[in-house]
């Protein structure tokens, strides 16, 4: 079984691809901050923000379906905010008796949870568009250009590269398991408990092998002068078109944030 982490970057020649990475990074951050600051229950604003992300996906020629499929992966993580439907005060929508207690689900709690889920979904869409239209080395350089701390950029870079290291180690472990657990009926193993023990051992083995290989890689990098800094030729100054897009995008985000606060 072959395992790999697919690079989210989608090569293209669209205007979004050609836009300076620094501009895309700043606009993506501004969009995420604006989404996070939107009031609870501002549904017209949410629809407008969704139209912006979908329009950007069409302009970038990455496809609306690609964007929505990738962004859907973030929805299960919104369940971490599920408790707000029980803890937010307001008119009751449903009461559930649980022994001596009664759990009350309120209308404001449902609205708050739905708002958190939608805002998380929209924020992930912006991040997906950024990674799909910007090569990762250019994204790291853009982070350093806007003064993101060097340590944070180094963590991002190493985390991305070490994902492939872990994938390679996992592939080797799975190949070894398949070679040692062949069965005539094609099941390749015993009971569910046996498979659970094998899987647990593989996870621990993967952790240890990943640490050991990571130490070897870092020692090789340090021997070649690596000190945590992303080095490249000096970036050119932003052109007039890039500056115009940056200013227009920031003004749009600011206008939407003000509109949302005034209306809701």
ZADO-1210 file (C-alpha; in nm, 4 decimals, padded with zeros to 6 digits):
<atoms>
<atom x="00.0000" y="00.0000" z="00.0000" code="UNK" pos="1"/>
<atom x="00.1428" y="00.3337" z="-00.1037" code="UNK" pos="2"/>
<atom x="00.0951" y="00.6330" z="00.1261" code="UNK" pos="3"/>
<atom x="00.1889" y="00.9870" z="00.0456" code="UNK" pos="4"/>
<atom x="00.0857" y="01.3402" z="00.1308" code="UNK" pos="5"/>
<atom x="-00.0344" y="01.5113" z="-00.1796" code="UNK" pos="6"/>
<atom x="00.1054" y="01.8559" z="-00.2439" code="UNK" pos="7"/>
<atom x="-00.1897" y="02.0984" z="-00.2328" code="UNK" pos="8"/>
<atom x="-00.0266" y="02.3289" z="-00.4889" code="UNK" pos="9"/>
<atom x="-00.1981" y="02.3287" z="-00.8272" code="UNK" pos="10"/>
<atom x="00.0227" y="02.4644" z="-01.1035" code="UNK" pos="11"/>
<atom x="-00.1464" y="02.7205" z="-01.3239" code="UNK" pos="12"/>
<atom x="-00.1104" y="03.0433" z="-01.5168" code="UNK" pos="13"/>
<atom x="-00.4089" y="03.2298" z="-01.3745" code="UNK" pos="14"/>
<atom x="-00.3882" y="03.5829" z="-01.2417" code="UNK" pos="15"/>
<atom x="-00.4134" y="03.4472" z="-00.8874" code="UNK" pos="16"/>
<atom x="-00.1142" y="03.2204" z="-00.9472" code="UNK" pos="17"/>
<atom x="00.0897" y="03.5092" z="-01.0858" code="UNK" pos="18"/>
<atom x="00.0045" y="03.7394" z="-00.7969" code="UNK" pos="19"/>
<atom x="00.2905" y="03.8047" z="-00.5562" code="UNK" pos="20"/>
<atom x="00.2989" y="03.5527" z="-00.2713" code="UNK" pos="21"/>
<atom x="00.3301" y="03.8332" z="-00.0157" code="UNK" pos="22"/>
<atom x="00.0053" y="03.9883" z="-00.1354" code="UNK" pos="23"/>
<atom x="-00.1797" y="03.6562" z="-00.1271" code="UNK" pos="24"/>
<atom x="-00.0522" y="03.5776" z="00.2207" code="UNK" pos="25"/>
<atom x="-00.1561" y="03.9149" z="00.3648" code="UNK" pos="26"/>
<atom x="-00.4974" y="03.9032" z="00.1972" code="UNK" pos="27"/>
<atom x="-00.5588" y="03.5488" z="00.3229" code="UNK" pos="28"/>
<atom x="-00.4757" y="03.6554" z="00.6782" code="UNK" pos="29"/>
<atom x="-00.6974" y="03.9635" z="00.6477" code="UNK" pos="30"/>
<atom x="-00.9835" y="03.7510" z="00.5180" code="UNK" pos="31"/>
<atom x="-00.9501" y="03.5002" z="00.8038" code="UNK" pos="32"/>
<atom x="-00.9378" y="03.7789" z="01.0636" code="UNK" pos="33"/>
<atom x="-01.2418" y="03.9423" z="00.9083" code="UNK" pos="34"/>
<atom x="-01.4318" y="03.6120" z="00.9111" code="UNK" pos="35"/>
<atom x="-01.3370" y="03.5520" z="01.2751" code="UNK" pos="36"/>
<atom x="-01.4596" y="03.8984" z="01.3748" code="UNK" pos="37"/>
<atom x="-01.7965" y="03.8596" z="01.2006" code="UNK" pos="38"/>
<atom x="-02.0851" y="03.8572" z="01.4498" code="UNK" pos="39"/>
<atom x="-02.2803" y="03.5441" z="01.5308" code="UNK" pos="40"/>
<atom x="-02.5731" y="03.4864" z="01.2984" code="UNK" pos="41"/>
<atom x="-02.4617" y="03.7298" z="01.0277" code="UNK" pos="42"/>
<atom x="-02.5832" y="03.4934" z="00.7558" code="UNK" pos="43"/>
<atom x="-02.5968" y="03.7443" z="00.4677" code="UNK" pos="44"/>
<atom x="-02.2340" y="03.8326" z="00.5382" code="UNK" pos="45"/>
<atom x="-02.1434" y="03.4637" z="00.5450" code="UNK" pos="46"/>
<atom x="-02.3075" y="03.4149" z="00.2060" code="UNK" pos="47"/>
<atom x="-02.1185" y="03.7131" z="00.0686" code="UNK" pos="48"/>
<atom x="-01.7906" y="03.5768" z="00.2030" code="UNK" pos="49"/>
<atom x="-01.8646" y="03.2384" z="00.0473" code="UNK" pos="50"/>
<atom x="-01.9242" y="03.4077" z="-00.2864" code="UNK" pos="51"/>
<atom x="-01.5832" y="03.5748" z="-00.2542" code="UNK" pos="52"/>
<atom x="-01.4015" y="03.2457" z="-00.1930" code="UNK" pos="53"/>
<atom x="-01.5853" y="03.0722" z="-00.4757" code="UNK" pos="54"/>
<atom x="-01.5104" y="03.3622" z="-00.7105" code="UNK" pos="55"/>
<atom x="-01.1431" y="03.3433" z="-00.6149" code="UNK" pos="56"/>
<atom x="-01.1451" y="02.9667" z="-00.6827" code="UNK" pos="57"/>
<atom x="-01.2934" y="03.0269" z="-01.0273" code="UNK" pos="58"/>
<atom x="-01.0395" y="03.3027" z="-01.0992" code="UNK" pos="59"/>
<atom x="-00.7564" y="03.0738" z="-00.9851" code="UNK" pos="60"/>
<atom x="-00.8884" y="02.7916" z="-01.2066" code="UNK" pos="61"/>
<atom x="-00.8630" y="02.5385" z="-00.9241" code="UNK" pos="62"/>
<atom x="-01.2306" y="02.4492" z="-00.9396" code="UNK" pos="63"/>
<atom x="-01.5170" y="02.5094" z="-00.7007" code="UNK" pos="64"/>
<atom x="-01.5542" y="02.1363" z="-00.6356" code="UNK" pos="65"/>
<atom x="-01.1882" y="02.1060" z="-00.5351" code="UNK" pos="66"/>
<atom x="-01.2263" y="02.3931" z="-00.2888" code="UNK" pos="67"/>
<atom x="-01.5473" y="02.2650" z="-00.1309" code="UNK" pos="68"/>
<atom x="-01.4198" y="01.9073" z="-00.0984" code="UNK" pos="69"/>
<atom x="-01.0989" y="02.0141" z="00.0705" code="UNK" pos="70"/>
<atom x="-01.2753" y="02.2628" z="00.2999" code="UNK" pos="71"/>
<atom x="-01.5253" y="01.9980" z="00.4115" code="UNK" pos="72"/>
<atom x="-01.2404" y="01.8258" z="00.5974" code="UNK" pos="73"/>
<atom x="-01.2515" y="02.1089" z="00.8530" code="UNK" pos="74"/>
<atom x="-01.6166" y="02.0604" z="00.9474" code="UNK" pos="75"/>
<atom x="-01.5615" y="01.7652" z="01.1876" code="UNK" pos="76"/>
<atom x="-01.3219" y="01.9816" z="01.3903" code="UNK" pos="77"/>
<atom x="-01.6064" y="02.2272" z="01.4510" code="UNK" pos="78"/>
<atom x="-01.7596" y="01.9623" z="01.6776" code="UNK" pos="79"/>
<atom x="-01.5161" y="02.0842" z="01.9422" code="UNK" pos="80"/>
<atom x="-01.7538" y="02.3785" z="01.9856" code="UNK" pos="81"/>
<atom x="-02.0600" y="02.1557" z="02.0240" code="UNK" pos="82"/>
<atom x="-02.0894" y="02.2392" z="02.3937" code="UNK" pos="83"/>
<atom x="-02.2061" y="02.5927" z="02.3128" code="UNK" pos="84"/>
<atom x="-02.5499" y="02.4597" z="02.2197" code="UNK" pos="85"/>
<atom x="-02.5934" y="02.3532" z="02.5830" code="UNK" pos="86"/>
<atom x="-02.4141" y="02.6372" z="02.7655" code="UNK" pos="87"/>
<atom x="-02.5541" y="02.9389" z="02.5806" code="UNK" pos="88"/>
<atom x="-02.8497" y="03.0906" z="02.7589" code="UNK" pos="89"/>
<atom x="-03.1730" y="03.1656" z="02.5762" code="UNK" pos="90"/>
<atom x="-03.5076" y="03.0181" z="02.4735" code="UNK" pos="91"/>
<atom x="-03.5064" y="02.6400" z="02.4854" code="UNK" pos="92"/>
<atom x="-03.5338" y="02.4457" z="02.1597" code="UNK" pos="93"/>
<atom x="-03.5139" y="02.0961" z="02.3068" code="UNK" pos="94"/>
<atom x="-03.4857" y="01.9435" z="02.6517" code="UNK" pos="95"/>
<atom x="-03.3231" y="01.6029" z="02.6948" code="UNK" pos="96"/>
<atom x="-03.3639" y="01.4221" z="03.0299" code="UNK" pos="97"/>
<atom x="-03.0460" y="01.2420" z="03.1368" code="UNK" pos="98"/>
<atom x="-03.1197" y="01.0698" z="03.4648" code="UNK" pos="99"/>
<atom x="-03.1454" y="01.3323" z="03.7392" code="UNK" pos="100"/>
<atom x="-03.0311" y="01.6066" z="03.4994" code="UNK" pos="101"/>
<atom x="-03.1970" y="01.7823" z="03.2078" code="UNK" pos="102"/>
<atom x="-02.9859" y="01.9030" z="02.9150" code="UNK" pos="103"/>
<atom x="-03.1312" y="02.2042" z="02.7392" code="UNK" pos="104"/>
<atom x="-03.0483" y="02.2959" z="02.3802" code="UNK" pos="105"/>
<atom x="-03.1173" y="02.6630" z="02.3136" code="UNK" pos="106"/>
<atom x="-03.1851" y="02.8533" z="01.9942" code="UNK" pos="107"/>
<atom x="-02.8953" y="03.0986" z="02.0560" code="UNK" pos="108"/>
<atom x="-02.6672" y="02.7998" z="02.1217" code="UNK" pos="109"/>
<atom x="-02.7614" y="02.6392" z="01.7906" code="UNK" pos="110"/>
<atom x="-02.7055" y="02.9679" z="01.6096" code="UNK" pos="111"/>
<atom x="-02.3669" y="03.0162" z="01.7740" code="UNK" pos="112"/>
<atom x="-02.2540" y="02.6629" z="01.6900" code="UNK" pos="113"/>
<atom x="-02.3686" y="02.6961" z="01.3280" code="UNK" pos="114"/>
<atom x="-02.1866" y="03.0298" z="01.3014" code="UNK" pos="115"/>
<atom x="-01.8638" y="02.8805" z="01.4360" code="UNK" pos="116"/>
<atom x="-01.8865" y="02.5906" z="01.1903" code="UNK" pos="117"/>
<atom x="-01.9511" y="02.8188" z="00.8925" code="UNK" pos="118"/>
<atom x="-01.6744" y="03.0620" z="00.9879" code="UNK" pos="119"/>
<atom x="-01.4279" y="02.7760" z="01.0297" code="UNK" pos="120"/>
<atom x="-01.5316" y="02.6432" z="00.6899" code="UNK" pos="121"/>
<atom x="-01.4797" y="02.9818" z="00.5243" code="UNK" pos="122"/>
<atom x="-01.1405" y="03.0333" z="00.6899" code="UNK" pos="123"/>
<atom x="-01.0190" y="02.6937" z="00.5718" code="UNK" pos="124"/>
<atom x="-01.1289" y="02.7825" z="00.2193" code="UNK" pos="125"/>
<atom x="-00.9006" y="03.0872" z="00.2253" code="UNK" pos="126"/>
<atom x="-00.6089" y="02.8750" z="00.3473" code="UNK" pos="127"/>
<atom x="-00.6742" y="02.6150" z="00.0772" code="UNK" pos="128"/>
<atom x="-00.6798" y="02.8793" z="-00.1953" code="UNK" pos="129"/>
<atom x="-00.3529" y="03.0202" z="-00.0659" code="UNK" pos="130"/>
<atom x="-00.1774" y="02.6831" z="-00.0629" code="UNK" pos="131"/>
<atom x="-00.3275" y="02.5757" z="-00.3965" code="UNK" pos="132"/>
<atom x="-00.2003" y="02.8831" z="-00.5807" code="UNK" pos="133"/>
<atom x="00.1323" y="02.9422" z="-00.4025" code="UNK" pos="134"/>
<atom x="00.4335" y="02.7126" z="-00.3968" code="UNK" pos="135"/>
<atom x="00.5417" y="02.6277" z="-00.0451" code="UNK" pos="136"/>
<atom x="00.8947" y="02.7793" z="-00.0682" code="UNK" pos="137"/>
<atom x="00.7414" y="03.1046" z="-00.1966" code="UNK" pos="138"/>
<atom x="00.4946" y="03.0958" z="00.0909" code="UNK" pos="139"/>
<atom x="00.7769" y="03.0630" z="00.3442" code="UNK" pos="140"/>
<atom x="00.9560" y="03.3580" z="00.1870" code="UNK" pos="141"/>
<atom x="00.6350" y="03.5596" z="00.1989" code="UNK" pos="142"/>
<atom x="00.6026" y="03.4864" z="00.5707" code="UNK" pos="143"/>
<atom x="00.9531" y="03.6124" z="00.6363" code="UNK" pos="144"/>
<atom x="00.8921" y="03.9186" z="00.4166" code="UNK" pos="145"/>
<atom x="00.5988" y="04.0265" z="00.6344" code="UNK" pos="146"/>
<atom x="00.8063" y="03.9707" z="00.9505" code="UNK" pos="147"/>
<atom x="00.6612" y="03.6436" z="01.0737" code="UNK" pos="148"/>
<atom x="00.9062" y="03.5210" z="01.3442" code="UNK" pos="149"/>
<atom x="01.1901" y="03.3135" z="01.2050" code="UNK" pos="150"/>
<atom x="01.1293" y="03.0275" z="01.4483" code="UNK" pos="151"/>
<atom x="00.7655" y="03.0014" z="01.3442" code="UNK" pos="152"/>
<atom x="00.8561" y="02.9943" z="00.9754" code="UNK" pos="153"/>
<atom x="01.1213" y="02.7283" z="01.0427" code="UNK" pos="154"/>
<atom x="00.8620" y="02.5153" z="01.2249" code="UNK" pos="155"/>
<atom x="00.6235" y="02.5437" z="00.9304" code="UNK" pos="156"/>
<atom x="00.8934" y="02.4489" z="00.6831" code="UNK" pos="157"/>
<atom x="01.0222" y="02.1515" z="00.8801" code="UNK" pos="158"/>
<atom x="00.6729" y="02.0305" z="00.9606" code="UNK" pos="159"/>
<atom x="00.5815" y="02.0222" z="00.5919" code="UNK" pos="160"/>
<atom x="00.8997" y="01.8439" z="00.4867" code="UNK" pos="161"/>
<atom x="00.8865" y="01.5924" z="00.7721" code="UNK" pos="162"/>
<atom x="00.5348" y="01.4867" z="00.6734" code="UNK" pos="163"/>
<atom x="00.6915" y="01.3184" z="00.3736" code="UNK" pos="164"/>
<atom x="00.9556" y="01.1579" z="00.5961" code="UNK" pos="165"/>
<atom x="00.6838" y="01.0105" z="00.8172" code="UNK" pos="166"/>
<atom x="00.4888" y="00.8960" z="00.5115" code="UNK" pos="167"/>
<atom x="00.7959" y="00.7141" z="00.3816" code="UNK" pos="168"/>
<atom x="00.8523" y="00.5424" z="00.7161" code="UNK" pos="169"/>
<atom x="00.4831" y="00.4447" z="00.7365" code="UNK" pos="170"/>
<atom x="00.4997" y="00.2970" z="00.3866" code="UNK" pos="171"/>
<atom x="00.7979" y="00.0831" z="00.4853" code="UNK" pos="172"/>
<atom x="00.6204" y="-00.0411" z="00.7993" code="UNK" pos="173"/>
<atom x="00.3085" y="-00.1355" z="00.6057" code="UNK" pos="174"/>
<atom x="00.5128" y="-00.3188" z="00.3461" code="UNK" pos="175"/>
<atom x="00.6849" y="-00.5133" z="00.6263" code="UNK" pos="176"/>
<atom x="00.3489" y="-00.5979" z="00.7845" code="UNK" pos="177"/>
<atom x="00.2063" y="-00.7228" z="00.4561" code="UNK" pos="178"/>
<atom x="00.5164" y="-00.9372" z="00.3992" code="UNK" pos="179"/>
<atom x="00.4826" y="-01.0992" z="00.7435" code="UNK" pos="180"/>
<atom x="00.1051" y="-01.1435" z="00.7729" code="UNK" pos="181"/>
<atom x="00.0107" y="-01.3149" z="00.4476" code="UNK" pos="182"/>
<atom x="-00.2850" y="-01.5511" z="00.4682" code="UNK" pos="183"/>
<atom x="-00.4276" y="-01.7997" z="00.2196" code="UNK" pos="184"/>
<atom x="-00.7762" y="-01.6508" z="00.2344" code="UNK" pos="185"/>
<atom x="-00.6470" y="-01.3008" z="00.1589" code="UNK" pos="186"/>
<atom x="-00.7426" y="-01.1535" z="00.4945" code="UNK" pos="187"/>
<atom x="-00.3798" y="-01.1063" z="00.5957" code="UNK" pos="188"/>
<atom x="-00.4214" y="-01.1283" z="00.9698" code="UNK" pos="189"/>
<atom x="-00.6052" y="-01.2688" z="01.2700" code="UNK" pos="190"/>
<atom x="-00.8737" y="-01.1279" z="01.4964" code="UNK" pos="191"/>
<atom x="-00.9623" y="-00.7632" z="01.5451" code="UNK" pos="192"/>
<atom x="-00.7763" y="-00.7605" z="01.8788" code="UNK" pos="193"/>
<atom x="-00.4667" y="-00.9018" z="01.7090" code="UNK" pos="194"/>
<atom x="-00.4830" y="-00.6381" z="01.4404" code="UNK" pos="195"/>
<atom x="-00.5258" y="-00.3702" z="01.7059" code="UNK" pos="196"/>
<atom x="-00.2100" y="-00.4858" z="01.8839" code="UNK" pos="197"/>
<atom x="-00.0187" y="-00.4895" z="01.5567" code="UNK" pos="198"/>
<atom x="-00.1417" y="-00.1420" z="01.4675" code="UNK" pos="199"/>
<atom x="-00.0486" y="-00.0078" z="01.8109" code="UNK" pos="200"/>
<atom x="00.3003" y="-00.1520" z="01.7773" code="UNK" pos="201"/>
<atom x="00.3330" y="00.0016" z="01.4309" code="UNK" pos="202"/>
<atom x="00.2351" y="00.3446" z="01.5637" code="UNK" pos="203"/>
<atom x="00.4952" y="00.3271" z="01.8386" code="UNK" pos="204"/>
<atom x="00.7553" y="00.1994" z="01.5939" code="UNK" pos="205"/>
<atom x="00.6707" y="00.4796" z="01.3530" code="UNK" pos="206"/>
<atom x="00.7146" y="00.7360" z="01.6299" code="UNK" pos="207"/>
<atom x="01.0588" y="00.6052" z="01.7257" code="UNK" pos="208"/>
<atom x="01.1765" y="00.5642" z="01.3676" code="UNK" pos="209"/>
<atom x="01.0495" y="00.9105" z="01.2797" code="UNK" pos="210"/>
<atom x="01.2441" y="01.0654" z="01.5686" code="UNK" pos="211"/>
<atom x="01.5627" y="00.8803" z="01.4790" code="UNK" pos="212"/>
<atom x="01.5408" y="00.9692" z="01.1114" code="UNK" pos="213"/>
<atom x="01.4546" y="01.3283" z="01.1975" code="UNK" pos="214"/>
<atom x="01.7655" y="01.3558" z="01.4132" code="UNK" pos="215"/>
<atom x="01.9801" y="01.2226" z="01.1307" code="UNK" pos="216"/>
<atom x="01.8286" y="01.4672" z="00.8843" code="UNK" pos="217"/>
<atom x="01.8722" y="01.7610" z="01.1200" code="UNK" pos="218"/>
<atom x="02.2350" y="01.6653" z="01.1866" code="UNK" pos="219"/>
<atom x="02.2967" y="01.6605" z="00.8115" code="UNK" pos="220"/>
<atom x="02.1266" y="02.0006" z="00.7743" code="UNK" pos="221"/>
<atom x="02.3257" y="02.1516" z="01.0617" code="UNK" pos="222"/>
<atom x="02.6494" y="02.0172" z="00.9104" code="UNK" pos="223"/>
<atom x="02.5625" y="02.2129" z="00.5956" code="UNK" pos="224"/>
<atom x="02.5083" y="02.5402" z="00.7794" code="UNK" pos="225"/>
<atom x="02.1349" y="02.5378" z="00.8514" code="UNK" pos="226"/>
<atom x="02.0408" y="02.7799" z="01.1298" code="UNK" pos="227"/>
<atom x="01.6651" y="02.8051" z="01.0901" code="UNK" pos="228"/>
<atom x="01.6586" y="03.0911" z="00.8411" code="UNK" pos="229"/>
<atom x="01.4954" y="03.0638" z="00.5000" code="UNK" pos="230"/>
<atom x="01.7465" y="03.2176" z="00.2619" code="UNK" pos="231"/>
<atom x="01.6872" y="03.3291" z="-00.0942" code="UNK" pos="232"/>
<atom x="01.7711" y="03.6115" z="-00.3284" code="UNK" pos="233"/>
<atom x="01.6239" y="03.9478" z="-00.2235" code="UNK" pos="234"/>
<atom x="01.2588" y="03.9702" z="-00.3166" code="UNK" pos="235"/>
<atom x="01.1675" y="04.2387" z="-00.5696" code="UNK" pos="236"/>
<atom x="00.9590" y="04.5364" z="-00.4702" code="UNK" pos="237"/>
<atom x="00.5867" y="04.5023" z="-00.5194" code="UNK" pos="238"/>
<atom x="00.4712" y="04.6268" z="-00.8553" code="UNK" pos="239"/>
<atom x="00.1930" y="04.8740" z="-00.9078" code="UNK" pos="240"/>
<atom x="-00.0589" y="04.6036" z="-00.9933" code="UNK" pos="241"/>
<atom x="00.0228" y="04.3991" z="-00.6837" code="UNK" pos="242"/>
<atom x="-00.0023" y="04.7057" z="-00.4616" code="UNK" pos="243"/>
<atom x="-00.3385" y="04.7910" z="-00.6141" code="UNK" pos="244"/>
<atom x="-00.4716" y="04.4402" z="-00.5498" code="UNK" pos="245"/>
<atom x="-00.3370" y="04.4491" z="-00.1934" code="UNK" pos="246"/>
<atom x="-00.4962" y="04.7825" z="-00.1100" code="UNK" pos="247"/>
<atom x="-00.8261" y="04.6933" z="-00.2764" code="UNK" pos="248"/>
<atom x="-00.8427" y="04.3577" z="-00.0970" code="UNK" pos="249"/>
<atom x="-00.7670" y="04.5114" z="00.2422" code="UNK" pos="250"/>
<atom x="-01.0268" y="04.7841" z="00.1888" code="UNK" pos="251"/>
<atom x="-01.2847" y="04.5226" z="00.0907" code="UNK" pos="252"/>
<atom x="-01.2144" y="04.3165" z="00.4033" code="UNK" pos="253"/>
<atom x="-01.2316" y="04.6285" z="00.6204" code="UNK" pos="254"/>
<atom x="-01.5580" y="04.7395" z="00.4599" code="UNK" pos="255"/>
<atom x="-01.7193" y="04.3993" z="00.5129" code="UNK" pos="256"/>
<atom x="-01.6020" y="04.3880" z="00.8750" code="UNK" pos="257"/>
<atom x="-01.7468" y="04.7339" z="00.9438" code="UNK" pos="258"/>
<atom x="-02.0718" y="04.6474" z="00.7653" code="UNK" pos="259"/>
<atom x="-02.1119" y="04.3310" z="00.9686" code="UNK" pos="260"/>
<atom x="-02.0591" y="04.5173" z="01.2969" code="UNK" pos="261"/>
<atom x="-02.2981" y="04.7972" z="01.2058" code="UNK" pos="262"/>
<atom x="-02.5805" y="04.5779" z="01.0788" code="UNK" pos="263"/>
<atom x="-02.5576" y="04.3024" z="01.3380" code="UNK" pos="264"/>
</atoms>
